[in-house]
Amino acid sequence: MFSLNVQQGAPVIRTAEPFDNKSLWLPAAFLCLLAIPFGWVGVFAPAIWLGLVAIENTARWKKAVSFFITGLLMLVVNSGVVPENAHITALPPYSDADGNVIYASFRPAKAVIALTIVLFMLMRPQPLKRADLPLMLAVIAVPIVAGAILIGVDLKLNATIAIAALINLLVVCIAEEGFFRWVLQRGLDTCLKKWKWVGMLMVAAVFTSLHTSWAASPSLLALVGIAGLGYALVWQLRGSFWACVLTHWGVNLLHMTLLKYPG
């Protein structure tokens, strides 16, 4: 079913055939197993998978409905209304002299979304090209430089921060970019067509608003807004899911290790 190719220096796993009954239902059945470690949260995984498939296999109003339902499923499972979504902690938290805390933990909801997205990307891979890198580096640099000015520098690294950064990449960034880019921004692009820049601004605004409980200060909220706009811009200009994920992670990683956290 899969073949390994090289596209502009980047290894890409490409699927050789469209979704059929086997490629549709076997992954859905596999994702049902997530109910074992994650309980009720895991039940949403096959439903999100079927929503992602429906987005690719439908057109016009059915495609729009598929975007809406899939995004709604992701929001519901991550909202806290579904039981068994308490944080799973890997290591004791890191705390600095000012009492700011970094947790090496994750919520099952984001793990379920991330695992579903990764499985989907194996079936519908998104290449990462060398041409993506200059824009990615620029989008990473802007909020980090602004953060150094607005909230200050605080160099730090220990085992908790390293594990927190790994969790951030494998769970948080993949799950969030799966929602904001692959579902929300693509859905708005489909609806707005020639007005895609409006969708880009809308997604950046939604991204910022959903981080208000974490970004407690005006300075940090402004940095979240700048970063969110940058991620949306990467998608708008490059159209690569993994470029968005790695850009998102680059900002978060440097924030955790170089800047005051959360700020």
Contacts in CASP RR format, 6 or more apart in sequence:
PFRMAT RR
TARGET T0000
AUTHOR 0000-0000-0000
METHOD contacts of the structure
MODEL  1
MFSLNVQQGAPVIRTAEPFDNKSLWLPAAFLCLLAIPFGWVGVFAPAIWL
GLVAIENTARWKKAVSFFITGLLMLVVNSGVVPENAHITALPPYSDADGN
VIYASFRPAKAVIALTIVLFMLMRPQPLKRADLPLMLAVIAVPIVAGAIL
IGVDLKLNATIAIAALINLLVVCIAEEGFFRWVLQRGLDTCLKKWKWVGM
LMVAAVFTSLHTSWAASPSLLALVGIAGLGYALVWQLRGSFWACVLTHWG
VNLLHMTLLKYPG
1 15 0 8 1.000
1 16 0 8 1.000
1 17 0 8 1.000
1 23 0 8 1.000
2 13 0 8 1.000
2 14 0 8 1.000
2 15 0 8 1.000
2 16 0 8 1.000
2 122 0 8 1.000
3 13 0 8 1.000
3 14 0 8 1.000
3 16 0 8 1.000
4 11 0 8 1.000
4 12 0 8 1.000
4 13 0 8 1.000
5 11 0 8 1.000
5 12 0 8 1.000
5 13 0 8 1.000
5 14 0 8 1.000
6 12 0 8 1.000
7 127 0 8 1.000
7 129 0 8 1.000
8 127 0 8 1.000
8 129 0 8 1.000
8 130 0 8 1.000
8 131 0 8 1.000
9 130 0 8 1.000
10 127 0 8 1.000
10 128 0 8 1.000
10 129 0 8 1.000
10 130 0 8 1.000
12 125 0 8 1.000
12 127 0 8 1.000
13 122 0 8 1.000
13 125 0 8 1.000
14 125 0 8 1.000
15 23 0 8 1.000
15 123 0 8 1.000
15 124 0 8 1.000
15 125 0 8 1.000
17 23 0 8 1.000
18 57 0 8 1.000
19 53 0 8 1.000
19 56 0 8 1.000
19 57 0 8 1.000
19 123 0 8 1.000
23 123 0 8 1.000
24 50 0 8 1.000
24 53 0 8 1.000
27 49 0 8 1.000
27 119 0 8 1.000
27 120 0 8 1.000
27 123 0 8 1.000
28 46 0 8 1.000
28 49 0 8 1.000
28 50 0 8 1.000
29 46 0 8 1.000
30 119 0 8 1.000
31 42 0 8 1.000
31 45 0 8 1.000
31 46 0 8 1.000
31 49 0 8 1.000
31 115 0 8 1.000
31 116 0 8 1.000
31 119 0 8 1.000
32 43 0 8 1.000
32 45 0 8 1.000
32 46 0 8 1.000
34 41 0 8 1.000
34 42 0 8 1.000
34 45 0 8 1.000
34 112 0 8 1.000
34 115 0 8 1.000
35 42 0 8 1.000
35 43 0 8 1.000
35 45 0 8 1.000
37 108 0 8 1.000
38 84 0 8 1.000
38 108 0 8 1.000
38 111 0 8 1.000
38 112 0 8 1.000
39 84 0 8 1.000
39 108 0 8 1.000
40 82 0 8 1.000
40 83 0 8 1.000
40 84 0 8 1.000
41 77 0 8 1.000
41 82 0 8 1.000
41 83 0 8 1.000
41 84 0 8 1.000
41 85 0 8 1.000
41 108 0 8 1.000
41 109 0 8 1.000
41 112 0 8 1.000
42 77 0 8 1.000
42 108 0 8 1.000
42 112 0 8 1.000
44 73 0 8 1.000
44 76 0 8 1.000
44 77 0 8 1.000
44 82 0 8 1.000
44 109 0 8 1.000
44 112 0 8 1.000
45 112 0 8 1.000
45 115 0 8 1.000
45 116 0 8 1.000
47 73 0 8 1.000
48 70 0 8 1.000
48 73 0 8 1.000
48 74 0 8 1.000
48 77 0 8 1.000
48 112 0 8 1.000
48 113 0 8 1.000
48 116 0 8 1.000
49 116 0 8 1.000
49 119 0 8 1.000
49 120 0 8 1.000
51 66 0 8 1.000
51 69 0 8 1.000
51 70 0 8 1.000
51 73 0 8 1.000
52 70 0 8 1.000
52 116 0 8 1.000
52 117 0 8 1.000
52 120 0 8 1.000
52 182 0 8 1.000
52 183 0 8 1.000
53 120 0 8 1.000
54 62 0 8 1.000
54 66 0 8 1.000
54 69 0 8 1.000
54 70 0 8 1.000
55 63 0 8 1.000
55 66 0 8 1.000
55 67 0 8 1.000
55 70 0 8 1.000
55 183 0 8 1.000
55 186 0 8 1.000
56 124 0 8 1.000
58 65 0 8 1.000
58 66 0 8 1.000
63 190 0 8 1.000
64 187 0 8 1.000
64 190 0 8 1.000
64 191 0 8 1.000
67 183 0 8 1.000
67 184 0 8 1.000
67 186 0 8 1.000
67 187 0 8 1.000
67 190 0 8 1.000
70 183 0 8 1.000
71 179 0 8 1.000
71 183 0 8 1.000
71 184 0 8 1.000
74 113 0 8 1.000
74 178 0 8 1.000
74 179 0 8 1.000
74 183 0 8 1.000
75 179 0 8 1.000
76 82 0 8 1.000
77 85 0 8 1.000
77 109 0 8 1.000
77 112 0 8 1.000
77 113 0 8 1.000
78 85 0 8 1.000
78 107 0 8 1.000
78 109 0 8 1.000
78 110 0 8 1.000
78 113 0 8 1.000
78 175 0 8 1.000
78 179 0 8 1.000
80 109 0 8 1.000
82 109 0 8 1.000
84 108 0 8 1.000
85 107 0 8 1.000
85 108 0 8 1.000
85 109 0 8 1.000
86 107 0 8 1.000
86 108 0 8 1.000
87 103 0 8 1.000
87 105 0 8 1.000
87 106 0 8 1.000
87 107 0 8 1.000
88 105 0 8 1.000
88 106 0 8 1.000
88 107 0 8 1.000
88 108 0 8 1.000
88 111 0 8 1.000
89 103 0 8 1.000
89 104 0 8 1.000
89 105 0 8 1.000
90 104 0 8 1.000
90 105 0 8 1.000
90 163 0 8 1.000
90 167 0 8 1.000
91 104 0 8 1.000
91 159 0 8 1.000
91 160 0 8 1.000
91 163 0 8 1.000
92 160 0 8 1.000
93 101 0 8 1.000
93 102 0 8 1.000
93 103 0 8 1.000
93 104 0 8 1.000
93 160 0 8 1.000
94 101 0 8 1.000
94 102 0 8 1.000
94 104 0 8 1.000
94 156 0 8 1.000
94 158 0 8 1.000
94 160 0 8 1.000
94 161 0 8 1.000
94 164 0 8 1.000
95 101 0 8 1.000
95 102 0 8 1.000
96 154 0 8 1.000
96 156 0 8 1.000
96 260 0 8 1.000
96 261 0 8 1.000
98 260 0 8 1.000
100 260 0 8 1.000
100 261 0 8 1.000
100 262 0 8 1.000
100 263 0 8 1.000
102 160 0 8 1.000
102 161 0 8 1.000
102 164 0 8 1.000
102 256 0 8 1.000
102 261 0 8 1.000
103 160 0 8 1.000
103 164 0 8 1.000
104 160 0 8 1.000
104 161 0 8 1.000
104 163 0 8 1.000
104 164 0 8 1.000
104 167 0 8 1.000
105 164 0 8 1.000
105 167 0 8 1.000
106 167 0 8 1.000
106 171 0 8 1.000
106 172 0 8 1.000
109 175 0 8 1.000
110 171 0 8 1.000
110 172 0 8 1.000
110 175 0 8 1.000
110 176 0 8 1.000
111 171 0 8 1.000
111 175 0 8 1.000
113 174 0 8 1.000
113 175 0 8 1.000
113 178 0 8 1.000
113 179 0 8 1.000
114 170 0 8 1.000
114 171 0 8 1.000
114 172 0 8 1.000
114 174 0 8 1.000
114 175 0 8 1.000
117 174 0 8 1.000
117 175 0 8 1.000
117 178 0 8 1.000
117 182 0 8 1.000
118 174 0 8 1.000
121 241 0 8 1.000
121 242 0 8 1.000
126 239 0 8 1.000
126 240 0 8 1.000
126 241 0 8 1.000
126 242 0 8 1.000
127 240 0 8 1.000
127 242 0 8 1.000
128 240 0 8 1.000
128 242 0 8 1.000
128 243 0 8 1.000
128 246 0 8 1.000
129 238 0 8 1.000
129 240 0 8 1.000
129 243 0 8 1.000
131 238 0 8 1.000
132 234 0 8 1.000
132 238 0 8 1.000
132 240 0 8 1.000
132 243 0 8 1.000
135 233 0 8 1.000
135 234 0 8 1.000
135 237 0 8 1.000
135 238 0 8 1.000
135 243 0 8 1.000
136 234 0 8 1.000
136 243 0 8 1.000
136 246 0 8 1.000
136 247 0 8 1.000
139 227 0 8 1.000
139 230 0 8 1.000
139 231 0 8 1.000
139 233 0 8 1.000
139 234 0 8 1.000
139 247 0 8 1.000
139 251 0 8 1.000
140 247 0 8 1.000
140 250 0 8 1.000
140 251 0 8 1.000
140 254 0 8 1.000
142 226 0 8 1.000
142 230 0 8 1.000
143 223 0 8 1.000
143 226 0 8 1.000
143 227 0 8 1.000
143 251 0 8 1.000
143 255 0 8 1.000
144 251 0 8 1.000
144 254 0 8 1.000
144 255 0 8 1.000
144 258 0 8 1.000
144 259 0 8 1.000
146 222 0 8 1.000
146 223 0 8 1.000
146 226 0 8 1.000
147 219 0 8 1.000
147 223 0 8 1.000
147 255 0 8 1.000
147 259 0 8 1.000
148 258 0 8 1.000
148 259 0 8 1.000
150 219 0 8 1.000
150 222 0 8 1.000
150 223 0 8 1.000
151 217 0 8 1.000
151 219 0 8 1.000
151 220 0 8 1.000
151 223 0 8 1.000
151 259 0 8 1.000
151 260 0 8 1.000
151 263 0 8 1.000
152 259 0 8 1.000
152 260 0 8 1.000
152 263 0 8 1.000
153 258 0 8 1.000
153 259 0 8 1.000
153 260 0 8 1.000
154 258 0 8 1.000
154 259 0 8 1.000
154 260 0 8 1.000
154 261 0 8 1.000
155 257 0 8 1.000
155 258 0 8 1.000
156 256 0 8 1.000
156 257 0 8 1.000
156 261 0 8 1.000
157 257 0 8 1.000
161 256 0 8 1.000
161 257 0 8 1.000
164 256 0 8 1.000
165 249 0 8 1.000
165 252 0 8 1.000
165 253 0 8 1.000
165 256 0 8 1.000
165 257 0 8 1.000
168 249 0 8 1.000
168 252 0 8 1.000
168 253 0 8 1.000
168 256 0 8 1.000
169 245 0 8 1.000
169 249 0 8 1.000
169 253 0 8 1.000
172 252 0 8 1.000
173 245 0 8 1.000
173 246 0 8 1.000
173 248 0 8 1.000
173 249 0 8 1.000
173 252 0 8 1.000
174 245 0 8 1.000
176 207 0 8 1.000
176 248 0 8 1.000
177 231 0 8 1.000
177 241 0 8 1.000
177 244 0 8 1.000
177 245 0 8 1.000
177 248 0 8 1.000
178 241 0 8 1.000
180 203 0 8 1.000
180 206 0 8 1.000
180 207 0 8 1.000
180 231 0 8 1.000
180 232 0 8 1.000
181 203 0 8 1.000
181 231 0 8 1.000
181 232 0 8 1.000
181 235 0 8 1.000
181 241 0 8 1.000
181 244 0 8 1.000
182 241 0 8 1.000
184 203 0 8 1.000
184 206 0 8 1.000
185 199 0 8 1.000
185 200 0 8 1.000
185 203 0 8 1.000
185 232 0 8 1.000
185 235 0 8 1.000
185 236 0 8 1.000
188 196 0 8 1.000
188 198 0 8 1.000
188 199 0 8 1.000
188 202 0 8 1.000
188 203 0 8 1.000
189 196 0 8 1.000
189 199 0 8 1.000
192 198 0 8 1.000
192 199 0 8 1.000
196 236 0 8 1.000
197 236 0 8 1.000
199 232 0 8 1.000
200 229 0 8 1.000
200 232 0 8 1.000
200 233 0 8 1.000
200 235 0 8 1.000
200 236 0 8 1.000
201 229 0 8 1.000
201 232 0 8 1.000
203 232 0 8 1.000
204 225 0 8 1.000
204 228 0 8 1.000
204 229 0 8 1.000
204 230 0 8 1.000
204 231 0 8 1.000
204 232 0 8 1.000
207 224 0 8 1.000
207 225 0 8 1.000
207 228 0 8 1.000
207 231 0 8 1.000
207 232 0 8 1.000
208 215 0 8 1.000
208 221 0 8 1.000
208 224 0 8 1.000
208 225 0 8 1.000
208 228 0 8 1.000
211 221 0 8 1.000
211 224 0 8 1.000
212 221 0 8 1.000
214 224 0 8 1.000
214 262 0 8 1.000
215 221 0 8 1.000
215 223 0 8 1.000
215 224 0 8 1.000
215 262 0 8 1.000
216 262 0 8 1.000
216 263 0 8 1.000
217 263 0 8 1.000
219 263 0 8 1.000
220 262 0 8 1.000
220 263 0 8 1.000
227 248 0 8 1.000
227 251 0 8 1.000
230 247 0 8 1.000
231 244 0 8 1.000
231 247 0 8 1.000
231 248 0 8 1.000
234 240 0 8 1.000
234 243 0 8 1.000
234 244 0 8 1.000
234 247 0 8 1.000
235 241 0 8 1.000
235 243 0 8 1.000
235 244 0 8 1.000
255 261 0 8 1.000
END
